[in-house]
Amino acid sequence: MDIVLVYPEIPHNTGCVARTAAATGVRLHLVEPLGYSLSDRYLKRAGLDYWPLVDLVVHADWERAIAALALRSERPVAERLSLFSSKGGRSLFEVPFAEDQILVFGREADGLPEDLLDAHPDARVRIPIRPAVRSLNLAAAVCLATYTALERSGHPFPNPEGIHTRDPRMDLGLGAGDVARRE
């Protein structure tokens, strides 16, 4: 399973999403342009000392992200996409998910690009919320979607006993810019 943030703008949200990725072992992809630097102190702070546990990949654009994601499964990318949007789609709680699902989220200000949503209308997924609320915070939406998708796909959850064992890599003082790789 993969989490993809397309053009994220707020470092704190990305840091919180990175913590979800570290907690679940799901790879995190960031699609440029980013609204911040990977060395941003707020990004590092939100991700705490978990950055060495995050499998973080940065892509120069959507096309390169799709090309890299295509290599991660034999199933076509278009069949694996779940495009999260407040602009319609099936409820998160009605969508079947697979182990190789790609959970895609747009930037905080305006979500995913319309051309991407229009190209994959059946891939739209929404999180049910009250009509007076425009959307959930990006980090909250990613966390809810990731855990729901993992459970629905039958993926075994890590550490079912809830026992914390500090990973020595967490003492290295690394941030996103230190662990990110470009594909």
Buried (B, 14 or more C-beta within 10 A) or exposed (E): BBBBBBBBBBBBBBBBBBBBBBBBBBBBBBBBEBBBEBEBEBBBEBBEBBBBBBBBBBBEEBEBBBEBBBEBBEEEBEBBBBBBBBBEBBEBEEBEBBEBBBBBBBBBEEBBBEEBBEEBEEBBBBBEEEEEEEBBEBBBBBBBBBBBBBEBBEBEEEEEEEEEEEEEEBEEEBBBBBBBEEE
